[in-house]
Amino acid sequence: MPVPSADFKKAVARLSDKEKEALIVRAARRDAELYDTFSFELLPDVTLESVYEASADRIHELFNVAVTGRLLNRSLVKALRGATQEAARARRVTKSKQLEIDLSMYALRLIFENYTGQFDSVYQGFFVGTARLAVRLTNLIPKHLHEDLWLEYKPELDDFLTQLHGRKKSRELKFELPRALVLPD
């Protein structure tokens, strides 16, 4: 991502309000994420909750509409990748790491409610991707959330980790899969 130079900043400062407005609108038209960021920062009806709802709907669509039966495991890997990207996108728009964690937990809930049968497939991609997401959450929660919120996520994430460890494929992973969310003292 380019870093604006001092000359660039001076040139923007010299623009009239009307020119700045036209430039912002043109940039927002070209970049959907920039548009969402401006909407979140400028519009009073675009709140953290509304961004969560919209992103959760997109994640739900990824898992329930885009997943097909013929190549189910490949579709699930693609949906999981899309869900992770959607959670990261929501974090970039709102600057809320808790929102990314909540959306990732939502994706894991969808997986464990509907698709755990695919963990036993001969293809490992979906199981490995799910395990990586769970490991990522065990790192993000203590690092980015306040101590009071840790206990809110611990029981559900521990359950997901226990279910992942209950699968034979967990011994074949090339990374460490924790047994529980370890909270620092």
N, C-alpha and C positions, 0 to 999 in steps of 0.2 A: 504494500500500500504506500503510495507516495506521501512524503512529508511536505506540506506546504512551505515554500521558501518565504523569506522575508519580503522579497519583491512581490510575490503572489499576494501576500497578506496586505501589502500597501495598495496594490491594484484593486483588491476587493474593497478596501476602505474608501477608495476614491469613487466607487460606483454610487450612483444615486439609489434611493430606496426602490424606485420603480425597476431599475436595472437589476438590483439584488433580488427582488421578488421574481422577476422573469427568469433569472439564472437558477434560483432555487426550484421553481416549478419545473423548468426544463430538466434539471438533474433528477428530480423526484419522478418524472415521467420515465426516465431511462433505467432507473434502478428501483426495483420493488422493495428491497430491504431499506433503502434510504427513505422511500416514501413511508414505509411502516414506522421507521424511527422518527421522522418528522411528525407523523400522525400521533404517535405516542407522546411526544414531547409538547406538541402544540394544541391538540384537541382535547377538551375536557372529558368527552365521552369515551375516549380510548384509554382504558385503565389497565392495570396489571391483570385484573380478572378477565377482562375482555380479550386480552392478548392470550392468556392461558386457554380460554374457551376456544378461540379460533385455532390455536396450535394443536390443542387436544383433538379437535374435530379433524384436522388434517392428518394427525397420527392415526386416529381411528379409521379414516378412509384408507390410509396406506395398508393397514392390516386387514381390513374387512372388505375392501373393494378391489384393491390392486393384487391381492393374493389369489392365484389361480391354482387349480388342482393338478394340472399336468406336471408342472415343475414346481411343486409346492415349496420345497426347501429353498430353491433358488429365489422364488418370489418372497419368501419370508426373510431371507438375507437382505434382499433389496429393500423390503419394507422396514427392517430394523435399521439399516443404514440411513434411510430417509427419515425415520423417527429421530435418530440421533442428530441428524443435520437440522431438523426442525427445532429440536430443543436448543441446539447451539444458536440457531438463528434468532429464536425468541430471546435468548440471553443477550445477544448483540444488540437487539432492538431496544430492550428495556434496561439493560445493564444489571439485571437481577439474576444472580447465580442460583438463588432459591427457586426461581421459575424454571431454570434448566433442570434442576434436580427433581422438581415436581413433575415435569413433563417426562423425564427419563423414568421415574417411578411409574407413571401412568403407562408408558410403553411396556415396562416389565409386567405390570398387572395384566395388560391385554395378552401378553405372551403366555403367562402362567395360567390364565383363565381359559385360553383357547387353543394353544399350540404346543403344549409340552409333549404331545405324542410325537412330534417331529424331532425331538431330541434324540430319539432312538434310530433315526434314519442313518443309512450308511454314509450320508454326506454330513460332514462335521461343521460346515460353515455357520449354520444357524445356532447350534449349541455354543460354539466358540464365540460368536458375536454376542450372544446373550450373556455368557460368562464375562466377557470383556466389559460389557455395559455395567454389570453388577460390581465388578472390581473397580471400575471408574467411579461409581457412586460411593463405594466404601472409602475412596480417597477424597472425593469432593465434599462429602458431608462434614467430616471433622475440620477440613481445611477452610471451607468458605461459609459455614453456617455458625450461628451463635450456639453456645453450649445448650441452651434451653430447648433448642429445636432438635438436637441429636436424638433424644429419646422418642420423638414423634416418628422418626423413620426407622429406628432400630428393629422393632419386632417384625415389620413387613420385610425389610431387607434381609434380616437373619433367616426368615422363612424361605425367601428366594434362594439364598446361598445354601441352605440345607437341602432344598430340592435339587439344586445343581450338583451338590456333592453326592447325592443319592444316585446319580447316573454313573454308569461305568466309564463314560467318556471323560469324566472329570479327572481321572488319573492320567489321561493322555494329553492334557493341556500343557502347553509350553510356557505357561506363566503361572504364578502363585494365585490360587483361588482361596481367599480367606474363608474360614468357617462361619464367621460372624463379623458384624461391624464392630471394630475395636475402637473404643472411645478413650482418648487420652485422659489421664487423671488431672 
